[in-house]
Amino acid sequence: MDILQYALRRLLAGLPLLLGVTLFSFTLMVYFGPDKTFELLGKNPTAQEIAEVRHQLGYDRPFVLRYGEYLRELATVDFGNSDSTGERVSSLLARTIPVSLALELPGFVLGNLLGIALALLAAYHRGRWPDKLIMGLSVIGMSISFLVVIFVFQIWFCTSHGLDLFPVRGWGTASLADYLRHVTVPTLAMVFVALGYNTRFYRAVIVEEMGRDHVRTARAFGAAPARLFWRDILKNCAIPVITRIVFTIPAIVIGGALLLETSFGIPGVGKAAYEAIISGDQPVLKAVVGLTTALFVIALLVADILYRAVDPRVSLE
């Protein structure tokens, strides 16, 4: 089947998921979300003034019409203006998403590459002290909250109580040196938190593959360890590795960005989402939640196509 046809079919198959998640999120975060009516009114408003403001905000419209408008906004990526700042939401996203990507991409890539490398080392020495040491440190890393890691790293690397090498807050990309100064500590925090989870997952996948009959046979016939790991183990681990990486991206883009950007004062989409939650800025909330849902559906499509690329046995039917 042609990849474009398959992609279209997968997108259509993902529509029920998209509709279900957007309906749930719309109901919780928008329809029953913050009511800005009384923020816009003075003290002791009359019933008529309340009704007028609710009409201006669209709160008196039927649920079905409001949800249909939300779907139209999501399809056109046009969510109007921010209630808090008056800025076009599309402009806000265009300004903040690149910042979040530049912030999180180094930590995401390094966290996965180091996780795979440590998992290979642990699996190769399975049951011996390197394996036990790596797994023990992984468990310790998994047990520490992301917020605690951010707080400790800020004190350690960014204040006079520690090394005082990097700025505590802010963001800059005027030059490569400026970018590295601002991205280093958030990247270290991301890698520290993700490394334990990644290493344990990848080790489990690799160890399972090492127990396959074809791997044991190749080892019995004297296959070189490096070739054995690359040809018979890593290649066959590609599908679970792709699954973890691809489906981690949507959660990282929002969840990781929200914590990092609010802690370090970085003007990305995570900080914009946090400020929208605090202020009840519904257009921004609808944009972030809706686009995150769409990103999950796209992740399903990308994962399926990558499965076929790494393993010809996987059918696109």
C-alpha positions as CSV (number, residue, x, y, z in Angstrom):
1,M,0.0,0.0,0.0
2,D,1.2,3.5,-0.8
3,I,2.5,5.4,2.3
4,L,0.3,8.4,1.5
5,Q,-2.8,6.3,1.3
6,Y,-1.8,4.5,4.5
7,A,-1.1,7.8,6.3
8,L,-4.6,9.0,5.2
9,R,-6.2,5.9,6.5
10,R,-4.4,6.1,9.9
11,L,-5.4,9.8,10.2
12,L,-9.0,8.9,9.6
13,A,-8.7,6.0,12.1
14,G,-7.4,8.4,14.6
15,L,-10.4,10.7,14.4
16,P,-12.5,8.9,17.0
17,L,-9.5,9.2,19.4
18,L,-9.1,12.8,18.6
19,L,-12.8,13.5,19.1
20,G,-13.0,11.6,22.3
21,V,-10.0,13.3,23.9
22,T,-10.9,16.7,22.7
23,L,-14.5,16.2,24.0
24,F,-13.2,15.1,27.4
25,S,-10.6,17.9,27.7
26,F,-13.1,20.5,26.4
27,T,-15.7,19.5,29.0
28,L,-13.2,19.6,31.9
29,M,-10.9,22.5,31.0
30,V,-13.2,24.8,29.0
31,Y,-16.9,24.2,29.6
32,F,-16.5,23.6,33.4
33,G,-13.3,25.6,33.5
34,P,-12.6,29.1,35.0
35,D,-15.4,31.6,34.6
36,K,-14.0,35.1,33.8
37,T,-17.4,36.8,34.2
38,F,-16.8,38.3,37.6
39,E,-13.2,39.3,36.8
40,L,-14.5,41.6,34.2
41,L,-17.3,43.1,36.3
42,G,-17.1,45.5,39.3
43,K,-18.5,44.9,42.7
44,N,-22.2,44.1,43.1
45,P,-23.0,43.7,39.4
46,T,-26.7,43.5,38.3
47,A,-28.2,40.4,36.7
48,Q,-28.4,42.2,33.4
49,E,-24.7,43.1,33.5
50,I,-23.8,39.5,34.3
51,A,-25.9,38.3,31.4
52,E,-24.3,40.8,29.0
53,V,-20.8,39.8,29.9
54,R,-21.6,36.0,29.7
55,H,-23.1,36.7,26.3
56,Q,-20.0,38.5,25.1
57,L,-17.8,35.7,26.4
58,G,-20.0,33.1,24.7
59,Y,-20.8,31.3,28.0
60,D,-24.5,31.3,27.3
61,R,-24.1,29.3,24.0
62,P,-25.2,25.6,24.0
63,F,-22.5,23.0,24.7
64,V,-22.8,21.5,21.2
65,L,-22.2,24.8,19.5
66,R,-19.2,25.6,21.7
67,Y,-17.6,22.2,21.1
68,G,-18.2,22.5,17.4
69,E,-16.5,25.9,17.4
70,Y,-13.6,24.3,19.3
71,L,-13.3,21.7,16.6
72,R,-13.3,24.3,13.9
73,E,-10.6,26.3,15.7
74,L,-8.5,23.1,16.0
75,A,-8.9,22.3,12.3
76,T,-7.9,25.8,11.2
77,V,-5.4,26.3,14.0
78,D,-7.2,29.6,14.6
79,F,-8.1,30.0,18.3
80,G,-8.7,33.8,18.3
81,N,-7.0,36.1,20.7
82,S,-5.7,35.4,24.2
83,D,-8.1,36.6,26.9
84,S,-5.1,37.8,29.1
85,T,-2.9,39.6,26.6
86,G,-5.0,40.1,23.5
87,E,-2.2,38.5,21.4
88,R,-3.3,36.1,18.6
89,V,-3.0,32.6,19.9
90,S,-1.5,31.4,16.6
91,S,1.2,34.0,17.0
92,L,1.8,33.0,20.6
93,L,2.2,29.4,19.6
94,A,4.5,30.4,16.7
95,R,6.7,32.3,19.2
96,T,6.7,29.8,22.0
97,I,6.9,26.4,20.4
98,P,10.4,27.0,18.8
99,V,11.7,28.0,22.3
100,S,10.3,24.8,23.9
101,L,11.8,22.7,21.1
102,A,15.2,24.4,21.5
103,L,15.0,23.9,25.2
104,E,14.0,20.2,25.3
105,L,15.6,18.7,22.2
106,P,19.1,18.4,23.7
107,G,17.9,16.7,26.9
108,F,15.5,14.4,25.0
109,V,18.2,13.2,22.6
110,L,20.9,12.8,25.2
111,G,18.6,11.1,27.7
112,N,17.7,8.4,25.1
113,L,21.2,7.9,23.7
114,L,22.8,7.6,27.1
115,G,19.9,5.4,28.2
116,I,20.5,3.0,25.3
117,A,24.3,3.0,25.9
118,L,23.9,2.3,29.6
119,A,21.3,-0.4,28.9
120,L,23.7,-2.1,26.5
121,L,26.5,-2.0,29.1
122,A,24.2,-3.4,31.8
123,A,22.8,-6.1,29.5
124,Y,26.2,-7.2,28.4
125,H,27.3,-7.6,32.0
126,R,24.0,-9.0,33.1
127,G,24.0,-10.1,36.7
128,R,27.5,-8.7,37.4
129,W,28.5,-5.6,39.3
130,P,28.2,-3.1,36.4
131,D,24.7,-4.3,35.8
132,K,23.8,-4.0,39.5
133,L,25.4,-0.6,39.8
134,I,23.6,0.9,36.7
135,M,20.3,-0.5,37.8
136,G,20.7,0.7,41.4
137,L,21.5,4.2,40.2
138,S,18.6,4.1,37.8
139,V,16.2,3.2,40.6
140,I,17.6,6.1,42.7
141,G,17.1,8.5,39.8
142,M,13.6,7.3,39.2
143,S,12.7,7.9,42.9
144,I,13.5,11.6,42.8
145,S,10.9,14.2,41.8
146,F,11.5,16.3,38.7
147,L,10.8,19.4,40.8
148,V,13.3,18.4,43.4
149,V,15.9,17.8,40.7
150,I,15.3,21.2,39.1
151,F,15.5,23.0,42.5
152,V,18.7,21.2,43.5
153,F,20.4,21.8,40.1
154,Q,19.4,25.5,40.2
155,I,21.1,25.9,43.6
156,W,24.1,23.8,42.6
157,F,24.9,25.2,39.2
158,C,23.2,28.7,39.2
159,T,23.7,30.3,42.6
160,S,26.5,31.5,44.9
161,H,25.6,28.6,47.2
162,G,27.0,26.3,44.5
163,L,29.1,26.7,41.4
164,D,27.4,29.8,40.1
165,L,28.2,29.0,36.5
166,F,24.9,29.5,34.7
167,P,21.9,32.0,34.9
168,V,19.1,31.1,37.3
169,R,16.4,32.2,35.0
170,G,15.9,33.6,31.6
171,W,16.5,32.6,28.0
172,G,18.9,33.7,25.3
173,T,19.8,32.6,21.8
174,A,21.8,35.6,20.6
175,S,24.8,33.4,20.1
176,L,25.7,29.7,20.5
177,A,27.5,30.5,23.8
178,D,24.5,32.4,25.1
179,Y,22.2,29.5,24.1
180,L,24.5,26.9,25.8
181,R,24.6,29.0,29.0
182,H,20.8,29.0,29.3
183,V,20.1,25.4,28.1
184,T,22.8,23.5,30.0
185,V,21.1,23.2,33.4
186,P,17.6,22.4,32.1
187,T,19.2,19.8,29.9
188,L,21.1,18.2,32.8
189,A,17.9,18.1,34.8
190,M,16.0,16.4,32.0
191,V,18.7,13.8,31.4
192,F,19.0,13.1,35.1
193,V,15.3,12.4,35.5
194,A,14.8,10.5,32.2
195,L,18.0,8.4,32.4
196,G,16.7,6.0,35.0
197,Y,13.4,5.3,33.2
198,N,15.1,5.0,29.8
199,T,17.9,2.7,31.0
200,R,15.6,0.3,32.8
201,F,13.2,0.1,29.8
202,Y,15.9,-0.3,27.2
203,R,17.8,-2.9,29.3
204,A,14.6,-5.0,29.7
205,V,14.1,-4.9,25.9
206,I,17.7,-5.8,25.2
207,V,17.8,-8.6,27.8
208,E,14.6,-10.1,26.4
209,E,16.1,-10.1,22.9
210,M,19.3,-11.6,24.1
211,G,17.4,-14.7,25.2
212,R,16.0,-15.4,21.8
213,D,16.9,-18.7,20.1
214,H,18.6,-17.1,17.1
215,V,20.8,-15.0,19.4
216,R,21.9,-18.0,21.5
217,T,22.6,-20.0,18.3
218,A,24.7,-17.2,16.8
219,R,26.6,-16.9,20.1
220,A,27.2,-20.7,20.1
221,F,28.6,-20.5,16.6
222,G,31.1,-17.9,17.7
223,A,29.6,-14.7,16.4
224,A,31.6,-11.6,17.3
225,P,29.9,-9.7,20.3
226,A,29.8,-6.3,18.5
227,R,28.3,-7.8,15.4
228,L,25.9,-9.9,17.4
229,F,24.6,-6.8,19.4
230,W,24.2,-4.7,16.2
231,R,22.8,-7.3,13.8
232,D,20.8,-9.7,16.0
233,I,19.9,-7.6,19.1
234,L,19.7,-3.9,18.5
235,K,17.9,-4.2,15.1
236,N,15.3,-6.4,16.6
237,C,14.9,-4.0,19.5
238,A,14.1,-1.1,17.2
239,I,10.3,-1.4,17.4
240,P,9.9,-1.0,21.2
241,V,12.6,1.7,21.2
242,I,10.7,3.6,18.5
243,T,7.5,3.2,20.4
244,R,8.9,4.6,23.6
245,I,10.7,7.5,21.8
246,V,7.7,8.6,19.6
247,F,5.1,8.3,22.3
248,T,7.2,10.2,24.8
249,I,7.4,13.2,22.6
250,P,3.9,14.7,23.2
251,A,4.2,14.2,27.0
252,I,7.7,15.8,27.0
253,V,6.6,18.7,24.9
254,I,3.9,19.8,27.4
255,G,4.7,18.2,30.7
256,G,8.4,18.7,30.7
257,A,8.2,22.1,29.2
258,L,5.7,23.3,31.8
259,L,8.0,22.4,34.8
260,L,11.2,23.5,33.2
261,E,9.9,26.8,31.8
262,T,8.1,27.9,34.8
263,S,11.1,27.1,37.1
264,F,13.7,28.8,34.8
265,G,11.4,31.6,33.5
266,I,11.8,30.5,29.9
267,P,9.2,31.9,27.5
268,G,8.1,28.7,25.8
269,V,4.7,27.0,25.3
270,G,4.9,25.3,28.7
271,K,5.1,28.6,30.5
272,A,2.3,30.0,28.3
273,A,0.2,27.0,29.3
274,Y,0.9,27.5,33.0
275,E,0.0,31.2,32.8
276,A,-3.2,30.3,30.9
277,I,-4.2,27.8,33.7
278,I,-3.6,30.4,36.4
279,S,-5.5,33.1,34.6
280,G,-8.2,31.0,33.0
281,D,-7.2,32.0,29.5
282,Q,-9.5,29.7,27.6
283,P,-8.3,30.3,24.0
284,V,-4.7,29.4,25.0
285,L,-5.9,26.4,27.0
286,K,-7.9,25.1,24.1
287,A,-5.0,25.5,21.7
288,V,-2.5,23.7,23.9
289,V,-4.8,20.8,24.9
290,G,-6.1,20.4,21.3
291,L,-2.7,20.5,19.6
292,T,-1.3,18.1,22.2
293,T,-4.1,15.6,21.4
294,A,-3.4,16.0,17.7
295,L,0.3,15.4,18.4
296,F,-0.6,12.0,19.9
297,V,-2.5,11.0,16.8
298,I,0.4,12.1,14.6
299,A,2.7,10.0,16.8
300,L,0.6,6.9,16.1
301,L,1.0,7.5,12.4
302,V,4.8,8.2,12.6
303,A,5.4,5.1,14.7
304,D,3.6,2.8,12.3
305,I,5.6,4.2,9.3
306,L,8.9,3.8,11.2
307,Y,8.0,0.3,12.2
308,R,7.8,-0.6,8.4
309,A,11.1,1.2,7.8
310,V,13.0,-0.7,10.4
311,D,11.3,-4.1,9.9
312,P,10.1,-5.1,6.4
313,R,7.9,-7.8,8.0
314,V,5.6,-5.2,9.3
315,S,2.7,-4.6,6.9
316,L,1.1,-1.3,6.2
317,E,-2.2,-3.0,5.6
